[in-house]
Amino acid sequence: MSLKGASSSRMTFGASCCCSLLLLSWAFGQTSITGGDRSPCQRCDLQLSCDCSHSGFSHVPMVTDQALRLDLSFNNITTITRDDLKGLSRLVALDLHGNRLSSIHPSAFDSLWSLEELDLSDNRLTVLDPRWFSELGALQQLNLLNNPYSRLGSSPLFEGLVRLRILEFGGPVQEELKTGDLKGVTQLDRLTVRANNLIRYERGTLAEIWPLGGVTLNLHRPFLTDPALVSAVLNDVLSPETHLTLEDVHLTSKIPAQVFRDTHINRIRYMSFRNVTISDESVVDFLTAINGSPLTSLSIDGLTVTGEGRWTRANWTDLRSMDEFLVRNLVLQDVFTFFLIGNLYFLVQNQRKLSFINSQLFLLSCYSTRLMKEVQYLDMSDNLLTDLTLGYMLCDGEETLPELRVLNISGNNLKSLPTISRLAARLTKLTHLDISRSGYSSMPPSCAWPATLRHLNISSAKLTTTTPCLSTSLEVLDLSNNDLRSFTVTLPLLRELHLSGNKFLKFPDGRLFPNLQTLAIWSNTLNLFGRSDLQSYRRLDKLQAGQNKFICSCDFVGFLQSLLKGGGDATLTDKEDSYRCDSPLYLQGESVSTVHLSILECHQLLFVSVSCGVALLLGSLLCVLLWRLHVFWYLKMIWAWLKAKRSSQQRQRRRNDEESEALISFDAFVSYNDRDASWVENFLVPELEEPSSDSLQPLTLCLHKRDFLPGRWIEDNIMSAIERSRRTVFVLSENFVRSAWCRYELDFSHFHLFDAGGDAAILILLEPMTKDDVPKRFCKLRKLMSSTTYLEWPGEEAQREEFWRSLRNALRGE
């Protein structure tokens, strides 16, 4: 029984191990799929906005859980799992536009409680799941455009999105819109529907949304094949409060034109077209449909006219309510025929705001402009006007356009600034004039402008200088993107000056603009500026001076950093990152806001002065310390001893290995002070060198006055004398201690004692002295005085005989 129990236990244990291994293998496999392939994305800025677009990710990358905005557009992401977005509860905006998404887990977005913007456009989603949005109660913008789904789903897709304000949906295979699809969406600021292949629409589907601020419809094919369906859609969204935009409309046959006859188009106030192709007949039908309507604004962006402009059949229509009319990017298939026939001026008689932008217009007759008696805003930018045709349009300076306030003729082939000023002078109510992006290369000395002119834009021209041609009534002047290097014109009323993109090396004198509040001078050739440059601007409030080649000096860096922190009178309104160092080289490309210069760079004179002072003080303290420790003396003696030693070795080599005894020439070298010479000459020399009565052999003494070789280095003489003598006799006295040369002799003997031993020196005290009277640096001599018996010169005559006997015995080594 015990064996069977053990066997079953082993079997159970083995089975559990196998199961555990299988579970671990499965978990590892899942990790490798969901997390192992997830690469990190670290491109997050200080505002916690992570830009991970165009990075080739095939899975949702890992980002910081503090991220507020995440851009994953234009990657290769195909699937979003349940855990890919977990932890990103602070996320406000998520952009998945332009991926290959075909599968999203039902609870993938459940943790994104704070999400306000979601973009899933241009993917491969064939089915839309309402569970994706069940937890997104804060969502305000949702984009589902250009996905291959045919309908919005079997159950309400947006039921829980009560805060939704911008909704975009539809795609290439959208076929159906039915009642209830938009359940839960109560009001929208903007709705976009792109359903080129829509074949089924239930009336009232879009009518459930109220109010609806703006709606954009792209119903290209239904316009051509099913006008009834388009009419049903339009009738659901048309209202005086809704701005209607129609995209990709071809009104070249009777079928599309019928749409406007079958709808309540005359109820609308704001209408726009984008990318529309229209025939003469369709124009007449449309103008008839809006006859007497409250339409106040009509804009057409991307207009292709196939006809010849035969629209006079609609000249009876009432368009007096139309306040704004805009045409941008106009293409006339037969431009010459179009402009030679027809009287189309009835279209522009009542509008106060007219725009013909990039419409290939090269001529507008004086007669037509005289009919524009109500026009206050006229935009003729990016056309083919010249100085000649502009003069014709403005009736060569005669009074015309009596109510015109704003004139924009930028981007035309205009070259004569005097012609422009002469023509503009007759526009007596003109306040804004834009003549930018033209060919002006010079400015005349004087010009005539209307007294009402307040805003003038001459940017992106070729001006190199400024003159008093500029009107003194100007409040806003834009001269950016020219070739200006200076500005010397006084403009007392100027509030804004734009000089970006020029070649200014320094700020203009602020005294020229006593009322200037805004100055833009970025992207010039400024190297630096300081507080003194801005002091002349008495009322300057906003400044833009980035994107210049700054020299990051200490004064400039300190001043700019204080401005960036709001420490100056003016506020920098451009980004901190636009202020970067160009030099010195090691700071090139660095943001000025992050530069930290050392004290050495910022206060060189002070640093050098303090450093020299500290070095001098430390040097003085070191010298005093070395002097107190006699280091100078030791060094001097070591050097002298080494030099003398070398000379001695050279002499010994020249003697060709003579016997050491032959080197000894004296019995003793006598070291004494000259003030003690009388004692040496009268007592010591006669007593030791002259024959004595006891028949002792006289001794030979070495005296510096008598035996030193003239012409030789004195230290060399001293060292040679000590080496050639058996003993060194020091005649010690107060005079000896104070003598420099006696000290040298003591010094050399001090070093020689290391070689010759302690009995080579004999001390004679002419007067009572102790070892404390000997300098401390003569440590060997002081030691000798404390450990070796020395002779004292007796004051009594009777004791001198014993003194001489002891001295002779010491010299002979007895």
C-alpha positions in Angstrom: 0.0 0.0 0.0 2.8 2.4 0.8 4.5 1.7 -2.5 1.3 2.3 -4.4 0.7 5.5 -2.5 4.2 6.6 -3.3 3.8 5.8 -6.9 0.5 7.7 -7.2 2.0 10.7 -5.4 4.9 10.7 -7.9 2.4 10.4 -10.8 0.3 13.3 -9.4 3.4 15.4 -8.8 4.6 14.7 -12.4 1.2 15.6 -13.9 1.1 18.9 -11.9 4.7 19.7 -13.1 3.7 19.1 -16.7 0.6 21.3 -16.3 2.7 24.0 -14.7 5.3 23.9 -17.5 2.5 24.1 -20.1 0.9 27.1 -18.4 4.3 28.8 -18.1 5.0 28.1 -21.8 1.6 29.5 -22.8 2.1 32.6 -20.6 5.5 33.2 -22.0 4.1 32.9 -25.5 1.4 35.3 -24.7 3.9 37.7 -23.2 6.1 37.5 -26.3 3.0 38.4 -28.4 1.5 41.1 -26.3 4.4 42.6 -24.5 7.6 41.1 -25.8 7.3 42.8 -29.2 6.2 46.1 -27.8 8.9 48.7 -28.2 9.1 51.8 -26.1 8.4 55.2 -27.5 10.3 58.0 -25.7 9.4 61.0 -27.9 7.4 62.8 -25.2 7.8 66.5 -24.6 7.4 68.5 -21.4 3.7 68.8 -22.0 3.4 65.0 -21.9 2.6 64.8 -25.6 4.1 61.7 -27.2 4.7 61.8 -31.0 5.2 58.2 -32.1 4.0 58.7 -35.6 5.8 57.5 -38.7 7.9 55.1 -36.6 7.1 51.7 -38.1 5.5 50.2 -35.0 3.6 47.0 -35.6 2.1 47.0 -32.1 1.1 49.8 -29.7 4.4 50.9 -28.1 5.0 51.4 -24.4 4.8 55.0 -23.3 4.8 56.8 -19.9 1.5 56.3 -18.0 1.5 60.1 -17.4 1.0 60.8 -21.2 -1.8 63.2 -22.1 -1.6 63.0 -25.9 -0.5 60.0 -27.9 0.1 60.2 -31.7 0.4 56.7 -33.3 -0.6 57.8 -36.8 1.0 56.3 -39.9 2.4 53.2 -38.4 1.8 49.5 -39.2 -0.4 48.6 -36.2 -2.9 45.9 -37.1 -4.4 44.9 -33.7 -5.1 46.6 -30.3 -5.3 44.1 -27.5 -7.0 44.4 -24.2 -3.8 45.4 -22.4 -2.1 47.6 -24.9 -3.6 50.9 -23.5 -3.9 49.9 -19.9 -2.5 52.4 -17.4 -3.0 55.4 -19.7 -5.9 56.7 -17.7 -4.8 60.3 -18.1 -4.8 60.2 -21.9 -6.8 63.0 -23.5 -6.1 62.4 -27.2 -5.3 59.2 -29.1 -4.5 59.3 -32.8 -4.4 56.0 -34.7 -5.0 57.5 -38.1 -3.3 55.8 -41.1 -2.5 52.4 -39.7 -3.7 48.9 -40.7 -6.1 48.3 -37.9 -8.5 45.5 -38.5 -9.1 44.2 -35.0 -9.7 46.1 -31.7 -10.5 44.2 -28.5 -14.0 45.1 -27.1 -12.5 46.5 -23.9 -9.3 48.0 -25.4 -10.4 51.6 -24.5 -12.0 50.8 -21.1 -9.2 52.4 -19.1 -9.2 55.6 -21.1 -11.8 57.4 -18.9 -10.3 60.9 -19.7 -10.2 60.5 -23.4 -11.6 63.5 -25.3 -10.3 62.9 -28.9 -10.1 59.6 -30.8 -9.0 59.2 -34.4 -9.5 55.8 -36.0 -9.7 57.1 -39.6 -8.0 55.5 -42.7 -7.7 52.0 -41.2 -9.2 48.6 -42.2 -12.1 48.3 -39.7 -14.9 46.4 -41.3 -17.1 46.2 -38.3 -17.7 48.9 -35.6 -18.3 47.6 -32.1 -20.3 49.8 -29.7 -18.4 48.2 -26.8 -15.3 50.2 -27.8 -17.0 53.5 -26.7 -19.0 52.2 -23.7 -16.6 53.7 -21.1 -15.6 56.8 -23.1 -18.1 59.2 -21.5 -15.7 62.1 -21.8 -15.2 61.7 -25.5 -15.8 64.9 -27.5 -14.2 64.2 -30.9 -14.5 60.9 -32.9 -13.2 60.3 -36.4 -14.2 57.0 -38.1 -13.7 58.1 -41.7 -12.4 56.0 -44.6 -12.8 52.5 -43.1 -14.3 49.6 -45.1 -17.5 49.2 -43.0 -20.9 49.3 -44.8 -23.0 50.4 -41.9 -22.6 51.8 -38.4 -23.8 48.6 -36.7 -26.8 46.7 -35.6 -27.1 48.5 -32.3 -26.6 52.2 -31.5 -22.9 52.9 -31.7 -22.7 56.3 -30.0 -25.4 55.8 -27.3 -23.1 56.6 -24.3 -21.3 59.5 -25.9 -23.3 62.3 -24.4 -20.5 64.9 -24.6 -19.7 64.2 -28.3 -19.4 67.5 -30.2 -17.4 66.5 -33.4 -18.3 63.3 -35.3 -16.9 62.1 -38.6 -17.9 58.8 -40.2 -18.3 57.1 -43.5 -16.1 55.4 -46.1 -15.8 53.9 -49.5 -18.4 51.2 -48.9 -20.8 53.0 -46.6 -24.2 51.9 -48.0 -26.7 52.5 -45.3 -27.9 55.0 -42.8 -31.0 54.2 -40.8 -33.0 55.7 -38.0 -31.3 55.0 -34.6 -27.8 54.9 -35.9 -27.0 58.2 -34.2 -29.0 57.5 -31.1 -27.5 59.1 -28.1 -25.9 62.0 -30.1 -28.0 65.0 -29.0 -26.1 67.9 -30.4 -23.0 68.4 -32.5 -20.8 71.4 -33.4 -19.6 69.6 -36.5 -20.8 66.5 -38.4 -18.9 65.0 -41.4 -20.5 62.2 -43.5 -18.6 60.7 -46.5 -20.8 58.2 -48.2 -20.1 58.2 -51.9 -21.8 54.8 -52.3 -24.8 55.4 -50.1 -27.8 53.6 -51.5 -30.2 53.5 -48.5 -31.1 56.4 -46.3 -34.1 56.5 -43.8 -35.6 59.9 -43.6 -35.1 61.5 -40.2 -31.8 59.8 -39.4 -29.7 63.0 -39.3 -32.7 65.1 -38.2 -32.4 63.6 -34.7 -29.3 65.8 -34.0 -30.3 69.2 -32.9 -28.8 71.7 -32.9 -26.2 71.0 -35.5 -23.6 73.7 -36.0 -22.0 72.5 -39.2 -22.3 69.6 -41.5 -20.0 68.4 -44.3 -21.5 65.9 -46.8 -19.6 64.0 -49.4 -22.3 62.3 -51.6 -20.6 62.3 -55.0 -22.3 59.3 -56.6 -25.8 59.8 -55.1 -25.7 63.4 -56.5 -25.3 61.8 -60.0 -27.6 58.7 -59.6 -30.1 59.3 -56.8 -31.1 63.0 -56.3 -34.1 61.9 -54.1 -31.7 60.3 -51.6 -29.6 63.5 -51.5 -32.7 65.7 -51.1 -33.8 63.5 -48.2 -30.4 64.0 -46.5 -30.2 67.7 -47.2 -33.8 68.3 -45.9 -32.8 66.6 -42.6 -29.8 68.9 -42.0 -30.9 72.2 -43.6 -31.7 74.9 -41.0 -30.8 78.6 -40.6 -28.3 77.7 -37.8 -26.4 75.0 -39.7 -23.5 75.7 -42.0 -23.7 73.3 -44.9 -20.6 72.1 -46.8 -20.9 69.9 -49.9 -17.8 68.1 -51.2 -16.9 66.6 -54.6 -20.1 67.8 -56.3 -20.5 67.6 -60.1 -23.3 69.8 -61.2 -23.0 69.4 -65.0 -26.3 67.8 -65.8 -30.0 68.2 -65.0 -30.1 65.4 -62.4 -27.8 67.1 -59.8 -29.4 70.5 -60.4 -32.8 68.9 -59.5 -31.5 68.4 -56.0 -31.7 72.2 -55.2 -35.2 72.4 -56.6 -36.4 69.5 -54.4 -34.9 70.7 -51.1 -35.5 73.6 -48.8 -32.2 75.2 -49.8 -33.8 78.6 -49.4 -33.8 78.2 -45.6 -30.0 78.1 -45.3 -27.8 81.0 -44.3 -24.3 79.6 -44.6 -23.2 77.3 -47.5 -19.9 76.1 -48.8 -18.7 74.0 -51.7 -15.4 72.2 -52.0 -14.2 70.7 -55.2 -17.2 71.4 -57.4 -17.6 71.3 -61.1 -20.5 73.3 -62.5 -22.1 74.1 -65.8 -24.0 77.2 -66.9 -27.4 75.5 -66.5 -26.6 74.3 -63.0 -25.5 77.8 -62.0 -28.9 79.2 -63.2 -30.7 76.5 -61.3 -28.8 77.1 -58.2 -29.3 80.9 -58.3 -33.0 80.3 -58.9 -33.2 77.9 -55.9 -31.6 80.5 -53.5 -33.7 83.4 -54.9 -34.9 85.5 -51.9 -33.3 83.1 -49.4 -31.6 84.3 -46.2 -28.3 83.1 -47.5 -25.6 85.4 -46.1 -22.4 83.5 -46.9 -21.5 81.5 -49.9 -17.9 80.1 -50.4 -16.6 77.9 -53.1 -13.1 76.3 -52.8 -12.0 74.5 -55.9 -14.4 75.6 -58.6 -14.2 74.3 -62.1 -16.5 76.1 -64.6 -17.3 74.2 -67.8 -19.6 76.8 -69.4 -19.1 80.2 -70.9 -20.7 82.3 -68.2 -24.2 82.5 -69.7 -25.9 83.2 -66.4 -27.8 86.3 -67.3 -31.0 84.3 -67.2 -30.7 84.5 -63.5 -30.1 88.2 -63.2 -33.6 88.7 -61.9 -32.8 86.7 -58.7 -32.8 88.5 -55.4 -29.4 88.0 -53.7 -29.5 91.1 -51.5 -29.2 89.1 -48.3 -25.8 87.6 -49.5 -23.2 89.5 -47.4 -20.1 87.3 -48.2 -19.0 85.6 -51.5 -15.7 83.7 -51.8 -14.2 81.9 -54.7 -10.8 80.2 -54.2 -8.9 78.1 -56.8 -11.1 78.9 -59.8 -10.5 77.1 -63.1 -12.1 78.3 -66.3 -12.0 75.7 -69.0 -12.4 78.4 -71.7 -11.1 81.6 -70.1 -11.1 83.8 -73.2 -14.7 82.9 -74.2 -15.9 83.3 -70.6 -14.6 86.8 -70.2 -15.8 88.1 -73.6 -19.6 87.4 -73.1 -22.2 87.9 -70.5 -23.0 90.5 -68.0 -22.3 88.9 -64.6 -22.1 92.0 -62.5 -25.4 91.3 -60.8 -23.7 88.7 -58.8 -21.4 91.2 -57.0 -23.6 94.2 -56.5 -24.8 93.7 -53.0 -22.0 91.8 -51.2 -19.9 93.6 -48.5 -17.2 90.9 -48.5 -15.8 89.6 -51.8 -12.9 87.2 -52.4 -11.5 85.9 -55.6 -8.4 84.0 -54.5 -6.1 82.2 -56.9 -8.7 82.5 -59.6 -6.4 83.4 -62.6 -8.0 86.8 -62.8 -5.8 89.3 -64.7 -8.5 92.0 -65.4 -11.5 93.4 -63.6 -13.2 96.3 -65.4 -13.7 99.7 -63.8 -17.4 99.4 -64.6 -17.6 96.3 -62.3 -15.8 97.9 -59.4 -18.1 100.9 -59.7 -21.0 98.6 -59.2 -19.5 97.3 -55.9 -20.8 100.2 -53.9 -21.4 98.1 -50.8 -18.0 96.2 -50.8 -16.0 96.8 -47.6 -13.7 93.8 -48.0 -12.0 92.8 -51.3 -9.5 90.0 -51.6 -7.9 89.6 -55.1 -4.8 87.8 -53.9 -2.8 85.2 -55.8 -4.1 86.3 -59.2 -2.5 87.7 -62.4 -3.0 91.4 -61.8 -0.3 93.8 -63.0 0.3 97.5 -62.3 -1.6 98.3 -65.5 -4.6 96.1 -65.0 -4.9 97.1 -61.3 -5.0 100.7 -62.5 -7.8 99.8 -64.9 -9.7 98.0 -62.1 -9.4 101.0 -59.8 -10.4 103.4 -62.6 -6.9 105.0 -62.7 -7.3 106.8 -59.5 -10.8 108.1 -59.9 -13.2 107.6 -57.0 -14.4 104.1 -56.8 -15.2 101.5 -54.1 -16.5 104.2 -51.7 -17.0 101.8 -48.8 -13.9 99.7 -49.1 -12.0 99.2 -45.8 -9.8 96.2 -46.6 -8.0 95.5 -49.8 -5.8 92.4 -50.4 -3.9 92.3 -53.7 -1.0 90.2 -52.4 0.7 87.6 -54.6 0.1 89.5 -57.9 2.7 90.7 -60.4 2.9 94.2 -59.0 6.2 96.1 -59.1 5.6 99.8 -58.7 5.0 101.0 -55.2 4.3 104.6 -56.3 1.5 103.3 -58.6 -0.1 101.4 -55.7 0.1 104.4 -53.4 -1.4 106.7 -56.0 -4.3 104.3 -56.6 -4.9 103.6 -53.0 -5.0 107.3 -52.1 -8.4 107.6 -53.7 -9.9 104.9 -51.5 -10.9 107.3 -48.9 -12.0 104.8 -46.2 -9.3 102.2 -46.7 -7.8 101.1 -43.4 -6.0 97.7 -44.3 -3.9 97.2 -47.4 -2.0 94.0 -48.2 0.4 94.2 -51.1 2.8 91.5 -49.9 4.5 88.7 -52.0 5.0 91.1 -54.9 8.0 92.4 -56.8 8.8 95.7 -55.1 12.6 96.3 -55.0 12.7 100.0 -53.9 10.7 102.5 -52.0 10.3 106.1 -53.4 11.2 109.0 -51.2 7.6 110.0 -50.6 4.1 108.5 -51.3 0.5 109.5 -51.1 -1.6 107.2 -48.9 -5.2 107.6 -47.6 -5.3 109.3 -44.3 -7.4 106.4 -42.9 -4.7 103.8 -43.6 -3.8 101.9 -40.4 -2.5 98.5 -41.5 0.1 98.0 -44.3 1.6 94.7 -45.3 4.6 94.8 -47.7 6.2 91.5 -46.6 7.9 89.0 -48.9 9.1 91.6 -51.4 12.6 92.7 -52.3 12.9 95.9 -50.4 16.4 96.9 -49.2 15.7 100.3 -47.6 12.9 102.2 -46.0 12.0 105.8 -46.7 9.4 108.4 -45.5 7.1 106.8 -48.2 5.6 104.9 -45.3 2.5 106.6 -44.0 2.8 108.2 -40.5 -0.8 107.1 -39.8 0.2 103.5 -39.7 -0.5 101.4 -36.6 0.5 98.0 -37.9 3.4 97.5 -40.4 4.6 94.2 -41.8 8.0 94.3 -43.6 9.0 90.8 -42.9 11.0 88.6 -45.4 12.7 91.5 -47.2 16.4 92.4 -47.5 16.3 95.3 -44.9 19.3 96.0 -42.7 18.1 99.1 -41.0 14.9 101.1 -40.2 15.1 104.9 -39.8 11.6 106.1 -40.4 9.6 107.8 -37.6 6.1 106.3 -37.2 4.6 107.9 -34.1 1.3 105.9 -34.1 2.8 102.5 -34.8 1.7 99.8 -32.4 2.9 96.6 -34.2 6.1 96.2 -36.3 7.0 93.0 -38.1 10.6 92.8 -39.3 11.2 89.0 -39.3 13.2 87.4 -42.0 15.4 90.4 -42.8 19.1 91.1 -42.2 19.0 93.3 -39.1 22.2 93.3 -37.0 20.6 95.2 -34.1 17.3 96.5 -33.0 15.9 99.7 -34.6 15.9 102.8 -32.4 12.9 102.6 -30.2 12.6 106.4 -30.2 11.2 106.2 -33.7 8.1 104.3 -32.4 7.0 105.9 -29.1 3.8 103.9 -29.1 5.1 100.5 -30.2 3.7 97.6 -28.2 4.6 94.5 -30.4 7.9 93.9 -32.2 8.7 90.8 -34.3 12.3 90.6 -35.3 12.9 86.8 -35.4 15.0 85.1 -38.1 17.4 88.0 -38.7 21.1 88.2 -38.1 21.0 89.5 -34.5 24.0 88.3 -32.4 22.8 89.5 -29.1 20.7 92.2 -27.4 20.3 93.5 -23.9 18.4 95.8 -21.6 19.9 98.9 -23.2 18.4 97.9 -26.6 14.9 97.7 -25.2 15.0 100.7 -22.9 14.3 103.1 -25.8 11.0 101.2 -26.4 8.8 102.9 -23.8 5.6 100.9 -24.3 6.9 97.6 -25.7 4.9 94.7 -24.3 5.4 91.7 -26.7 8.7 90.7 -28.4 9.6 87.9 -30.8 13.3 87.7 -31.4 14.0 84.0 -31.8 15.7 82.0 -34.6 18.7 84.4 -34.7 22.4 83.5 -34.5 23.0 84.4 -30.9 26.4 84.8 -29.2 25.8 83.4 -25.8 27.8 85.8 -23.7 27.2 86.0 -20.0 25.3 89.3 -20.2 23.1 88.1 -23.0 22.3 84.7 -21.4 21.5 86.3 -18.0 19.3 89.0 -19.6 17.4 86.6 -21.9 16.8 84.0 -19.1 15.3 86.8 -17.0 13.0 87.7 -19.9 12.0 84.1 -20.4 11.0 84.0 -16.7 9.0 87.2 -17.1 11.5 89.4 -15.4 11.5 92.2 -18.0 9.1 94.9 -19.2 8.5 93.0 -22.4 7.2 89.5 -22.8 8.7 87.0 -25.2 5.8 85.5 -27.1 7.6 83.0 -29.2 8.8 79.6 -28.0 11.8 79.2 -25.6 13.2 76.7 -28.0 13.6 79.3 -30.7 16.4 81.0 -28.7 19.5 79.0 -29.4 23.2 79.6 -29.2 25.3 79.9 -32.4 28.6 80.5 -30.6 30.8 79.7 -28.7 31.2 76.4 -30.6 30.7 74.2 -27.5 27.3 75.7 -26.9 26.2 75.7 -30.6 22.6 74.5 -30.8 21.9 74.7 -27.1 18.7 76.4 -25.9 19.6 79.7 -24.2 17.1 78.8 -21.4 19.3 75.8 -20.4 22.7 77.4 -20.7 24.7 77.7 -17.4 28.0 79.6 -17.8 30.8 79.4 -15.2 32.1 82.2 -13.1 35.4 82.0 -15.0 33.6 82.8 -18.3 31.3 85.5 -16.9 33.7 87.4 -14.6 37.1 86.9 -16.0 38.7 90.1 -14.7 37.3 89.5 -11.2 38.3 85.9 -11.3 41.8 86.6 -12.4 42.1 89.4 -9.8 40.8 87.2 -7.0 42.9 84.2 -8.2 46.1 86.3 -8.3 45.3 87.8 -4.9 44.6 84.3 -3.4 47.7 82.9 -5.1 49.9 85.8 -3.8 48.5 85.3 -0.3 49.0 81.5 -0.4 52.5 82.0 -1.9 53.4 84.5 0.8 52.1 82.1 3.5 53.9 79.2 1.9 57.1 81.3 1.7 56.8 82.2 5.4 56.2 78.6 6.3 59.1 77.4 4.2 61.3 80.0 5.8 60.2 79.1 9.3 61.0 75.4 8.5 64.3 76.4 6.9 63.3 74.6 3.7 65.1 77.2 1.5 68.2 76.7 3.4 68.0 72.9 3.0 67.4 73.2 -0.7 70.2 75.7 -1.2 72.6 73.5 0.7 71.6 70.3 -1.1 72.1 72.1 -4.4 75.5 73.5 -3.3 76.6 70.2 -1.8 75.6 68.3 -4.9 77.5 70.8 -7.1 80.5 70.7 -4.9 80.3 66.9 -4.7 80.3 66.6 -8.4 83.3 68.9 -8.7 85.1 66.8 -6.1 84.3 63.6 -8.0 85.7 65.1 -11.1 88.9 66.0 -9.3 89.2 62.5 -7.9 88.8 60.9 -11.4 91.6 63.2 -12.7 94.0 62.0 -10.0 93.9 58.5 -11.6 93.2 56.4 -8.6 95.8 57.9 -6.2 95.9 56.7 -2.6 93.3 58.2 -0.3 96.0 59.4 2.1 97.6 61.4 -0.7 94.4 63.4 -0.9 94.8 64.7 2.6 96.8 67.9 2.6 95.9 69.4 6.0 95.4 68.3 9.5 92.5 70.6 10.0 90.4 73.1 8.2 89.7 76.1 10.5 86.3 77.7 10.0 86.1 81.1 11.8 84.7 84.6 11.4 86.9 87.4 10.3 86.2 89.2 13.6 87.8 86.3 15.4 90.8 86.3 13.0 93.1 87.9 15.6 92.6 84.9 17.9 93.2 82.5 15.1 96.3 84.3 13.9 97.8 85.2 17.3 96.9 82.1 19.3 95.8 79.1 17.2 98.2 79.2 14.3 101.4 79.9 16.2 100.5 77.3 18.8 99.7 74.5 16.3 101.9 75.2 13.3 105.2 76.3 15.0 107.5 73.7 16.5 106.8 73.3 20.2 109.2 72.7 23.1 108.0 69.1 23.6 109.4 68.1 20.2 105.9 67.3 18.8 105.6 67.6 15.0 103.7 70.8 14.0 100.3 70.5 12.5 99.2 71.9 9.1 96.1 74.1 9.1 93.9 75.2 6.2 92.9 78.9 6.5 90.6 80.5 3.9 92.6 83.7 3.7 95.8 81.8 3.1 95.0 78.5 1.4 91.9 79.1 -0.8 92.7 79.1 -4.5 91.8 82.5 -6.1 89.4 82.4 -9.0 87.5 79.3 -7.9 84.0 79.2 -6.7 84.1 79.9 -3.0 81.7 77.0 -2.1 84.0 74.8 -4.2 87.0 76.0 -2.2 85.2 75.3 1.1 84.1 71.8 0.1 87.6 71.0 -1.2 89.2 72.3 1.9 86.9 70.2 4.1 87.6 67.1 2.0 91.4 67.6 2.0 91.5 68.0 5.8 91.4 65.3 8.4 89.5 67.4 10.8 87.3 70.6 10.7 87.8 73.0 13.5 84.9 75.4 14.2 85.8 78.4 16.2 82.4 79.2 17.6 81.3 82.6 18.8 78.5 85.1 18.4 80.3 86.5 15.4 80.5 83.0 13.8 76.8 82.3 14.2 75.9 85.6 12.5 78.4 85.2 9.6 77.0 84.1 6.3 80.2 82.4 5.1 80.7 80.7 8.4 77.3 79.3 8.0 78.2 78.0 4.6 81.3 76.3 6.1 79.1 74.8 8.8 76.6 73.7 6.2 79.1 71.9 4.0 80.7 70.3 7.1 77.2 69.4 8.2 76.8 67.4 4.9 80.3 66.1 5.1 79.7 64.6 8.5 77.4 62.0 6.9 80.4 60.7 4.9 83.2 61.2 7.4 81.6 60.3 10.6 80.9 62.2 13.8 84.7 62.7 14.9 85.6 64.8 11.9 84.4 68.0 13.6 86.1 69.7 16.6 84.3 72.6 18.3 86.1 75.4 20.0 84.0 77.9 22.0 85.7 81.3 22.3 82.9 82.4 24.6 80.3 80.6 26.6 77.6 79.2 24.3 75.0 76.5 24.4 73.5 74.4 21.7 70.4 76.7 21.7 72.7 79.5 20.4 73.3 77.4 17.3 70.6 77.8 14.5 68.1 74.9 14.6 68.7 74.0 11.1 72.2 72.8 12.1 70.7 69.8 13.6 73.8 67.7 13.3 76.0 70.3 14.9 73.5 70.8 17.7 73.5 67.1 18.2 77.3 67.0 18.3 77.3 69.8 20.9 74.9 67.7 23.0 76.7 64.4 22.6 80.4 65.3 21.9 82.8 67.1 24.2 83.9 70.4 22.9 86.7 72.8 24.0 86.2 76.1 25.7 88.8 78.8 25.5 89.9 79.5 29.1 89.9 83.0 30.3 92.8 82.3 32.8 96.3 82.0 31.5 97.1 79.0 33.7 94.5 76.8 32.1 95.5 77.4 28.5 98.3 74.9 28.4 95.8 72.1 29.1 93.6 73.6 26.3 96.3 73.3 23.7 97.3 69.8 24.7 93.7 68.6 24.4 93.3 70.3 21.0 96.5 68.7 19.7 95.4 65.3 20.9 92.0 65.7 19.2 93.6 66.8 15.9 95.9 63.8 16.0 93.0 61.5 16.9 94.5 60.5 20.2 
